[in-house]
Amino acid sequence: MRRTRVTLAACAVAVAVAGCGYIVLPEEEGSPTPATPSAGWTALATKVEAADGGLHADITLRNDSGDWSSMEAAPTGSVTLTGSDGKSIACTNVAIGTGGNNVAPGLQIRGYTAGTKADPKTQLIGVDCPVAPAAGQHLTVAYTFTTGPFNYYSPATPAQGTLAVDLDKLATGLTYPIATPVDGLVEKPGAEIEAINKVVLTLAKVERSGDGFTFSWHTQNPTDYPTYVHIGTPPVVGSDGVIYGFYKSPHLAITPITPAKGVADWTTEVSVPTDVATPYLLLSVESHAQKYFVSHLVDVGGS
């Protein structure tokens, strides 16, 4: 609390001189302590085919942690294939994860945006192994994952998990992105979301163009202090199970300040193919404390 009071005092002087860029009011209960995950993710093979003298497996990931979660398998040394003879071999070209994104509970994905912001590319989830496809094979995947809100100043310690993927049992007829509906999880555009310093954030407008979406954001500040509400550049996940939008920590994107007793408006954009239906926005909202982000799943498909 002492640091918050010092910040307020310093900003009071700054406002008198030239305006203050960021004020965080005293927290009512403080930032919650990250919980230890009790469950993790599930992986399903959807396709196995011969490739470059070995095999390639397409994989769908489902968040069964019961909370918002991100996960990742290391690009090397994390996946082994075991055959019917019990012999194991390391796999390569591992692309198993959420691309840094926090994914809602009950959602399943099959790809994400990788590369760079200047040169993004769609990365489908999967792995290559240097043996030919055969009956009786399965993958063992070591991965790490976190659950709950993202706290930049006190990040959660990743939990360890292991995925078992039976390559004889290919999953078919999967529904993306929602595999298991969660009561009260999905929000509609226009819903009021309380953000940091009691500022109210609203997704005021959703515009669909040929190559993506433009989201119009509005904040209303009831307090006597100017405030930033960071939300990053929220990505979209749709009916193909791919997360569109290059991941960047939500505190880094430029956001206008919401003046005391005032409002602010700005837009974010994301490229999404025209044939992707039922899109959902993976929205991280700065709440409770500076650089502490609570996630929201917003249905923008009907907008």
N, C-alpha and C positions, 0 to 999 in steps of 0.2 A: 504493500500500500504506500510505503514511503516513496518508492520510485514514481508512482502515479501522481502523488501530491507534488513532487518536484517538477514532473512534466507539466502539470497544470499551471504551476507557478511560473515556469519558464515561458509557457505559451501565453499566459496572461500578459507578460511583458512584451512578447513578440507581437501579439495582436495589436497592442497599443502602438507599436512602432511600424510593423509592416505586414501583419497578418500571420497566423500560425497555420502551418501545413497539415498538422496531424494532432488531434487531441483525443485522448482516450479517457473516458470518465472512470471513476472508481468502480470496480466490479462488485456486484452484489454478493456473488458466491465464489468468485475466482474461476479460473479455467479448470474444468474437470480433469482428473487424472486419467490417462489412457487405460482402458481395461485390458486385461490379459486375454487374448483370444482363446475360446474354448473349442472352436471348430474352424474348419478351413474351407478349402475349395475342392471341387470334383472335376475330373477331366474325362472326356469321352472321345474316343476315336471315331471319326466320321468317314474317313477314307484312308486306305492303305494301297500304295501302288509302287511298282518297280521304278527306280529312278537312279541313273548314273551308277549302275552296278550294285546298288543297294536298295533301300526302300525309303519312301517318304510317307509320313503319317500326318493327316490333317486332324486337328484337335479342337474341340470346343471346351471352354472353361465355364463352370457354373459356380457362382458365389453362394456357398452353403454355410458361410460363417455366421449368418444371422444378423450381420451389421454391414455397413459400408466397408469396403475392403479393397486394397490393391495387392497384387501378388506378382512375383517374378521368379523364374528359374534362371540360374546363371547361364550365360551363353555357352560356356564350356564346362564339362565335368559334372553336370547336374542330371544327365539322363543316361540310363543304361537300358539295353534291350537284352532280354533273356529268352532263349529259345526253348523248345520242348525237351532238349537234351540237358537243360540246366546251365548251359554255358552263357556267360554274359559278355557284352561288348559295349564300349562307350559310343554314344551317338554324337552327331555334330550338327551344326547349323540350327541350334536350339533357338526357337522363337516362341517362348511360352510365357505369357504375362499379360498385364493390362496396359502396358505402355506408359506406366506411371500414374494412370488415372484411378481415382477412387470409384468403385463400381457398387451400385446398390445391391442389397441382399435379394436373392432370388433371380437375379439377371444372369444370362449366359451370353458369352461372346465368342467370336471365332476370328477376330482380327482387330487391329488398331492402326492408327497413323504413326508411322515411324519416319526416319530420315531427319530432315531439319525443317525449320519453319520456312526457309527459302526454297527447299526442295523436298516436300513431304511425299511419302509413298505409303500405300496400304500394305501392311505386313499381316499376312494370314498366320494364324497360330499353328505351329507344327514343328516337326523335327525330322532330320535325316539320320539313317543308321546304315553302316557299311556292310549289311548282309541282305540277301534277297528275301522277299516276303515268303513266309511259310506258316503252316498251321502251328498253333501252340505258342506263339510269341506274345510277350507283354513288355510294356515299358515301366520303369520305375523312375519317377521324377522327384528330385529333391528341390524344394522351393521355399521362399520366405514370403511372409505376408503380414500386413498390418490391418487393424480394424479401427473403426470409429473416426472422429474428426481428425483433421490434419493440423498439428500445432508446430509452426515453424520454429519457435523458440525451444520447444521441448518435444521433439519428435518421438513417436512411439518406438519402442524396441521391436524390431521384426521378430515374429514367431517363426519357428521352423515347421515344415510340413512335408509329407511324402504323398505323391500321387501314384496310384497303380492303374495302368491303362491296358486293358485286354484288347489286343489287336484282332482277335477272332470275333469280337462282338462289336460290330460297327453300329453306332447310333443312327437312326433314321427318323424322319418326321419331326425334327426338333423345331421348336418355336422360339424365335428371337424377337426382342431381347429378353422378354419376361418369361422365365421358365416356371417359377413358383410365385404367384401373386402374394403380396404382403399387404395386409389391411392398413389403410391410411398412408401408404408410402407415396403414391403418385399424387402430384399436385397439378393444378391447372394454371395456365397463364392468367395473370391478373390477381392471383392470390397474394395477399400481403405477407411478407416475410420480415420478421424483426431481425435486424442486423446489429452490428456493434453500436453502442451508445444509444440504443432504442430507435435508431434510424429505421424507417420502414422502406423495404426494397420491393419493387413491383416490376414484373415483366409486362410492360405496358402494351407491346405490339410485337407480333411475329409476322415477318414477310418472307414468303417462299419465292425464290427466283430460280432461273434455270439451273444454276450451278451451286445453290446452297440456300442458307438462311441468313437473314439479318434480324437481330433481336434488339428491341428498343427497351432500355432500362430507365427506371425512374426512382428516385429516392426522395423521401420527405423527412426532414430533420426537425423533431419537436423540441430539441434542447437549445441551450444558449451557447453551444460550442460547435464550431465547424468540424466536420468529420469526413474522413475517407471511408468508403465501403468497398473493399476490394472483392472482386468476384473472378478475376482472371479473364480468360477467354473460354467460356464453357463449351465442351465438346458435345456432340450428338451421337447417340447410338440408335440404330434403326432395325428394320425387319430383316436385314441381312446379317445382323450380329456383329457389325464392324463399328468401332468407335472412330468417328470422324472429327478431326481437329488435333493438331500437333500439341502434345502436352507441354505445358509450361507452368511452373509453380504459380498458384493464383495470386500471390502477393506481388508478382513482378509486372503484371499488366498495368497500363496507365488507366487511372480512374479519376474523374473529376471530383473535387472536394464539394461536399454538400454544406452550404453555409448554414449558420445558426438560424433556426426558424425558417429555413429555406428549402429549396428543392434543387435537384441536379438531374440531368438527362444525358445519356450517351448510348452508343450502340456497340454491339459485338457481332462478328460475322464468322461463319464456318461453312466450308464447302462440303456439300452432300449431293451425291448423284440423284438425278430426278426419279429414278426407279426405286429409291429407298423409301419405304412406307413406314407408318407408325413410329416416327422418331421421338426419342425422349432426350431431354437435356440433362446432362450430368453437371449440376450447378453447385459450386462451392462458395458459400457466403461467409464473409468475415463476421464473426459473432462472438459475443462474450468478452473477447480480449483482442488486442492487436495481433494480427497474423495467426489467429485461431479460426479455422474454417469448418463450418458445419455443412454437410452435403444435403442436397435436395434433388429429387427426381421429378422433372416437370414434363408433362405430356404436351408436346407441341404438334402432334400429328393432326389434330383436328382444327388447327388454327388457319 
